[in-house]
């Protein structure tokens, strides 16, 4: 069944991705063009992390976003992919590794955006048990990530729920960089932090089972899921994490080399009129597209 599903996916997205991936694997591309002003407007409006950076940091973030999109294709499967979607995927990739200047995502070459949740056979239609919001591929899907487009956008629209599916999956990818997804990424973790980290996981997992923790219960699944779940919390609500889980926060701050609690994740963003063209270049009015979360359903 999995093999059949993979064949169907390959037919949907075309066989060109393999040659593209091979090329990306052999020659890493770097930005040579100025960062588009339209892209900057979207980031300021949609990504609080970016909006919190100073001008020098913003330039570095922009360069990393450009570099990511030059080397990783974003493909929609039965859904349209707008510029905003691409920038949100790229931002999700860059946020966790922003503290590391030389990091490159050389193990992922394509992100597939599905319209909604999907099942273990990569199906997002029909009566199957569709509960998956994101997945890092392996074996026949090596080098590919799958994300629910709906979950991707929700992760950036709701900054108070401590959840961001795309960041979750990119942390899995970072975890996988040493050969396995086990919640102990060597690229992030000095040996001196390994034992305290494992102790914190054990301690907090017990609290989750006892329903005495505000951490997403999915984090108790295993060490890898705990890392990704607590990373979502760290990047979405750092001050709250520092307040409620100071030891966990301190370890994550050292692992990601980012003082997230010091960042001003302000709600103020670039003002866009409700009838202005949407910054994602969809051709719609802002109120009917990216601004629909504020202005309600599509209107005339």
N, C-alpha and C positions, 0 to 999 in steps of 0.2 A: 504493500500500500504506500509506504514512504517513497519507494522508488518511482511509482506511478505519479505521485504528487510532485516529486522533483522534476520529472519529465514535463509535466504540465506547466510548472513554473518556468522552466527553461523556454518552453514554447511561447509563453506569455511575454517574457522580457526579451526574447531574442537570443540567439547564440553569440551575438557580438561581444557580450560581456567577458568571455574567456580571453579573447585576444586583447581586449582592453586591459584586463587584469594583468596579463603577461607583460604588456608594455609598461604598465605602472610599476610592476615588480622590478623591471630592469632599468628604468630611468625615472628617478624621482624628480618631479617638477616643482619649481619654486616660482613664486609670484614675480611677474615682470611689469605688470600694469598697476597704475594707481588704484587704490581701493575706491570702488564706486560710491558716490555720495548717497545714492538710493539705498545701497546696502547699509550704510551707516545709519540712515534714518530708521530702517527696519530694526536694527539692533538696539538703537536707543529706545524705540517704542516697545519692543517685545522681550528684551533680555535684560533683566534687572542687574545681573552680574556685570554685564558690559557697561551699563549706565553708571555703575558704582566706581568704575576705574578712572584714574587720572588720565591726562592726555597721552602721556608716554605709554602707559599700560594699554590704553585703547588701541594705539598703533600696533603694539605687539600682538594683541588679541586679533585685530583685523588681519595682520599678516598670517597668523596661524589659521584663521578661518579660510582665507584665500588658498593657502597651501593645502588644507584638507580637501577643499572642493576641487582642486586641480588633480588630486590623486585618488579621490573616492567619488564614484558616480552615485547619484541619488535617483532611483527609478521607481515610478509609481506602478503598482499592479492593480489594474482596474480602478485607479484613482488618479486624479490630476495632481501634479506636483508643481506648486508655485515657488517663486523665489523665496518667499518667507519660510516655507517648509525646509528648503535647502539650508537656509541660514540657521534655522533652529536645530537641525541635525548637526551642522558644523559646530554650533555653539555648545551643544551637548557633549561633543567630543573634546572641545578645547577647555571647557571649564575645569574638569578634573586634572588636566595636565598643565594648567596655566603656570604652575610653579616650577616647571621644568622646561628650560629654553630649548633643549635639543630633542625633546620627545617627538617621534614621528609614528603615526599609525600605519606601519608597513604591512600589517597582517589583515587589514580589511580594505577591500577594493570596491565594494558596492553595498549600499544600504537600500533595501527594498521597503517601500512604504505600502502597507496594506491599508485598506479603507477602515478596518475595524479589527477587533480581536480575532485570533485564529486558533486552530487546534494543533495537536502534535504532528499532524500530517500536513501542516501548512495550509489548511482549508479555512476560508473565512466566509463561506456561504453554506446554506443548507442547515440541517438539523444536528450537526456535530456539536460536541462539547467544546465550544470556543471560549477559552479563558485566558489565552496567552496574549500579552501586550507587546512583548519584545523577546528576541532570541538572538544569541550569537551562534552562527552556524558552525558546524564541524563536519568532518568526513566529506561527503559529496557537496555540502554547502560551505566548505571552508572558505574563509575570506569574505563571507557575506553576513550581513546583519539584517534582521527583519524587525520592523517597527510598525505598530499601529499608528497611522497618521492622526487619528483622533486623540490617542494617548500622548503623542508627541506634542500636539498643540495644547492639550490640557495641562501638561507639565509646566508650561510657561505662562498659562493664563491664571493658574491658581498657585500663588507663591506661599500660601500659608498651610498647605496640607502635608508638607515634608515629603512629597512624592514627585519624582520626575523620572518617567520610564526610560527616556533616552539616556540620561546621565547614568541610571542604573545599569543599562546594557554596556555602555562604554567603560564603566568601572569593571564589569566582567571581562571586557576585552583587555584592559590593563592587567587584571589579575592573571589572564591567560598568557601574558607575554613571556612568562618563565616556563611555559610548557603545559600547565594545567590550571584549571579554575578551582582553587582550593581555599580562597579567603586569606592567603598568605603571599601576596605579590612581592617578590624579591625586589622588583624595581622601586617599590614604595617603602619597603620595610627593612631597616637595619636589624641585624640579628638581636641587638639589645632590646628591641621593642617586641620581638616575637612572643616571648613568654607573657609579658604584661597584656599584650593584645589578646592572646588565647584566654587568659584569665578573665578579661573583661567580657569576651564573648560568652564564656561559660556562665558568668555571674548574671549578665543581662538576659541570657536565654532562659534561665530559671525564673527571672522576674516576669518575662513575657508569658511563660507557661502559667505562672501564678496570677496573671492578669493584673500585674502591678507596674507595668511599664507603658510608656507612651510611644515606644518604638513599634513600627509596623510588625504585627505578628509573623508576617512572611519571613522576617529576618531570622526566626528561630528554625527555619527549614534546615539550614546547614551553614558552615562558616562562610562559604562563598556568597550566599544570599544575605547573610548578616552584613558582610562588608559592603555590598551594593546598596542595601536598604539604609544603613547608617550613613553612607556617603550621600544619599539623597537628602537626608536630614541635615547633614553638615553643610551642604551647599545651598539648601533652601532656607533653613532656619538656624543659622549658626549660633546666634546669641541665645536662643532657647536651648539648644543642645549644650552649650557651655554652662548654662544655668542648671539644667536638670542632670546632665551627665558630664561633669567636668573632667573626669579621668579619660573618658572616651574622646571627648573633644580635644584634649591635649594630644592624645596619640594621633588622631586624624590630622591635626594641624601640622604635626611633625611629618607624617606620612605624605601628605599632599603638598607640603612646603607652602602653605597658605594660611594667613591669619584671617580666617573668614569672619570671625566675630568683630574684627576691627573695620570691616567694610560697611559702608552706609548703603544698604540695599533699599534705597528710597523708592517710594511709590511714584514720585513725580517723573514724568516722561515727556518727550516731545509732543506738543499739542497738535492734533490733527483734526480738522473740521469734519463733521459727520458726513458732509456731502463732497468732501475732497476725494480725489482718486486714491484708491488704497495703495499703501506703500509697497505692497507685495507685487504690484504690476499685473494684477489679475484683470484689470479693466473695469472692475466694479467700484461703486462708491464705498468709502471706508465703512459706513454704517452697515452695508450689506455684506461685508467680507470680514477682514480681520477685526473690525470694530463691532461685529454683531454681538459679541459677548457683553458689550456695554449698551448697545442700542436695541437689542432684542432681535426678533426674527426679521427676515428680509422684507423690505418695504419699498414702495415706489419712490 
